[in-house]
């Protein structure tokens, strides 16, 4: 067993890493991670990490996602060469999850490539949240844990939506059907699915069919992540055209590229709810945006991994209570 617990952060989401370290009651580890003028990334660990149980926190999202991946790989290599006892790559959002299969001629399976790189760079374990598809877990050659934010989202909606007869859960992607069904069952609500067709590789999509009854007054649209927001916007339009007046949009990873946040909040929805796995700049926030922190969940998981306790108990034990933090 490695002797000391250390948490370090890349530059992708330092606020989240600080929240994790604070919840653990330890200071964030000291490391210099920066770019040279030619764009190359450099990393130096500024304290002894020999035989430590090291957790490197680096989410992957936004316009610099490939740079964030490279930054993580370089940090992992630095800790491996610093003789860390065990290294865990903590990726609140795992990048390239949509490239998880060869669904067109001559395309890569980039999710597998990134998983291989994380292990090759020096990670002994990985920790992430709500992968785009469950099979991505199998792309890693190292052990790891996939957390879920859906219990956090259920807790947020419990008081206002549980067991209502005028509300429905709507899943805008059939690939998300199983987790969407679990979410609806916990709130004891009916659900409907949107069957969509993607248009090329542009991120655009169109609705082909609606499976289920959406003749309700209120709706929660739930997905694992929102990028350009086109699929969710099409779903909102379809619901509003059928008389649904009170719509809330919820997701785990609020990537919200470009002006997606502004378009969604101006679409007539009441609220946009997401977690803090991805940093959301202040200019993309307004009174309709609610951010739920999952840093306490990651902190408790890191503590359990370090101390050799069950991580599965976080999702099966009614005695585990974590605070719901809304921003």
N, C-alpha and C positions, 0 to 999 in steps of 0.2 A: 504493500500500500504506500503510495507517495506520501511524503511527510507533511506538506503544507498546502493550503488552498490559496490559489492566486487567480485573479480575474484581470484580464487585459482587454483593451479595446482597439479596434481599428478606427479609421476616420469616418466610417459610413454612418454610425448612429451613436456617438459618444454619450448622449443623454440617456439612452436606454441602458448602456453598460454601467453608467454611474448609478442608475436606479437599482440595477441588479446588485452591484457591490454594496450599496447602502442597505438593501434589504438583507444582505448576508452579514452586515456589520463589519465589513473589512474595507480598507481603502483600495481604490482601483490601482492596479499595478502600473509602474512607470515604464513607458516605452516611447521611443521616437520613431514615428512612421511618417515619412514625407517624400516628396518628389524632387529629384534633381531638375535643373533647368531643362534638360533634354527629355524630361517626362518619365525617366526611370524611377522606380520606387525603391526606397532604402528603409531598412528597419534596424534598430538597435535596442535591445532590452537593457534597461538602465539599472537593473538590480539582479541579484542572484536568483536564478530559477532552478538550480540543480536539484533534482529529485522532487521538485514541487508538483502538485496536482494542478496543472495549468488549464484554464478555460479562456479561450480567445473568442470574444464576442464581436461578430461582424455580420451585419445583415447585408442583403444583396438586392438593391432596387434603385430605380432612378436612372438618369441619363449616364451615370458613371458606373453602371453595374459591372462591366467587365474589369474596370480598374479596381473595384472593390473585391472582386474575386482574386485578382492578382495580388492585391494587398494582403488578403487572408493567407494565400499560399506562401508568400514571403515571410509572414509572421510565423506560420507553422514551421517553416524550415529553420528560422532563427531559434525557436524554442527547442527544436530537435537537436540543433548543434550546440545549444546551451545545456544539454543533458537534463532537460525536464523529465520528471519521473513518469508523467502521463499527460498527454495533450488532448484536449477536447475542443473541436471546432464547434462553436455555438453560432448557429445561423438562424436567427429568428425567421427570416424568409430565405428560402433556398432558390437561387436563380436558375433560369433556363428550364424550369419545370414543365413548361408547355412543349418542349422538344423532348418528349419522353418515348417516342416511337417513330418508326420509319413509315410515315403515312403518305409520303409522296416519293416519286423517284429521285434518287441521288441527293438525299438530305441526311444530315447527321442525327445522332441521338445525343444531343448536347448535355442533357441531364446526366447521362451515364458518364460522359467525358469529365464533367465537373466533379462528380462523385469520385471518380478514379483519381483526379488530381488532388483532391483534399486528402485522401489516404496516402498517396505517394509523397506529398509535401511533408508529412510527418504526423498527421492526426492519428491518435489511437482510438478515438471515439468521435461521434458527431451528435449534436443535439439541435433539433429544429422544431418548427411548428407548422402543422397543416400543409404538408406537401401537396402540390397540385394534383398528383395522382399517387395512390398508395404504393404502387409497384416501384416507385423511385427508391423506397427503402432498400429494395433488393439490389439496386445499382451500386451500393457501397460495399466494399470488401472489409470494412471495419464495423464493429458493433455500434449501435446508437439508439437514440430515443426520439420518437416523433410526438411532441405535445400537441394538444388541441386547444383552441380558444373558444370552442363552442359551448363549453360549460359556463365560461365567463359571459358570453353573449346571452345564453339562456337566463342566467341570473339577472342580467340587465333588463330583459324583457318580461321576466316572470310576473311582476306585479301588475303590469298594464295589459298583458296579452294572454296569460295562461287560461286555457279552457274557455275562451270566449266563443260565442256562437256567431259573431259577425266578422271574424278575422280568418285569414288564410296565409300560409307560408308558401311563397312562390320561389322555385328554383330555376334560374335562367339558363342552366346548362345540364343536360342529362348526365354528363360525366360526374356531376356533383350530387347525383340523386340520392345515394346511400347516406351521406353525411347530412344532406338536407332533410331526409326522412327522420333521422335521429333527432335533429333539432326540433322538427315539428312534433315528434312524439313526446319529447320532454315538455313542450309547452301545451301538449294535448290539443293541437290544432290540426285541421285538415291541410292538405298541401296540393299544389299543382306544379306541373313541369312545363318549361318552355323548350320546345324542340327548335334548334336553330341551325343555320347553315352558314359556315364561314365563307367569306368572299376572298379567295386568294390568301396571301400572307400579310394583308394590310391591317388586320385587327378588326375589320368591319364584319358584321354578320347581319343576317336577316332571319326573322321568325318564320318558321315553316308551319308549326302547329302548337296548340296549347292543350296539354293533357291534364284533365281535371277541371273542377268547377272553380271559377274565379268570380262567381256572383256574390261577392261579399263587400262590405263597406270599407274594411280595413285590410291591409296586406303588408307582410314583411317580405321583402326581396332579399334572399340570402345567398352569398357566394363565398368562395375561398379568397378570391382577390379581384380587385377592380383595377384595370390598367387604363385603357382609353375611355372606358365607360360606355362604349357603343352598345354592347349587349344589354346592359342594364337600362340604358336610355330607351332601347326598343321595347324592353319589357314594361317600363313605366308607361310608354305610349299605349301599349296594348291594354294594360290595366285601366288606364284613364278612359280609353275609348269604350270600355265595358262598364263604366260607371263607378269604378273604385276611386274613392275620393281621398282616403287617408292612407298614404304609402310611406313606409320607412324602408330605407336601404341599409343593409348590414353586410360587413365582410370582415375577414381577418386581416388581409394585407391590402392596405390602401395605397397602391402604387400611384394611381391618379395622375397619369402622364398628361403633359400639356395643360389644357384648360378643363380637364375632366371634372375636377371638383366644382368649379364655377357652373358648368353646364348641369351637373347633377342637382346641385342645391337650388338652381333656378328653374328646375323642371316641374315644380309643384309638390315635391316630396316634403314631408314634415321634418325628417331627420335623416342624417347620414352617420351611421355608427361603425366604427372600425377600432382596431387595436393599434398599439404603438410599435408593432414589429418593424414598421417602415417609418422613417421620419417624415412628418408632414409640415412643410414650411408654414409660417404664420400667414403668408399671403394666400394660402389655399384654405384657410379656416374661416368660418363665420359662425353665426349663432345657431346654424343648423347642424354643425359638425360636432360629434361626440367621440372622444378618444378614450378607450378603455385600456388601462395599463395591464400588460401581462408580465411585466418585470418581476412581480412577486412570485408568479408561477415558475418562471425560469430560475429565480434565486432558490426557491425551495427544491426544485429538481436538481440543481447543481449541488446543494447541500446533501441531498440524498445520494447522489452519485459518489460524492467525496467520502461519505461515511458508510457506504455500502448498504444503504437501505433501499427498499422497494420504491421504484418510480411508479409502477402500476397502481400502487395504493392511492396515488393522487386522484385517480379516476374511479376507484371502487370503494374507497373508505368514506363513510359519512362523517368521520371525525376530523377529516382534513378541511380546515376552513381558511381560505385566503381572502384578504381584503379586496373589495371591488373599488377600484380607483377610476374615477371619471374625470376627464379634463375637457 
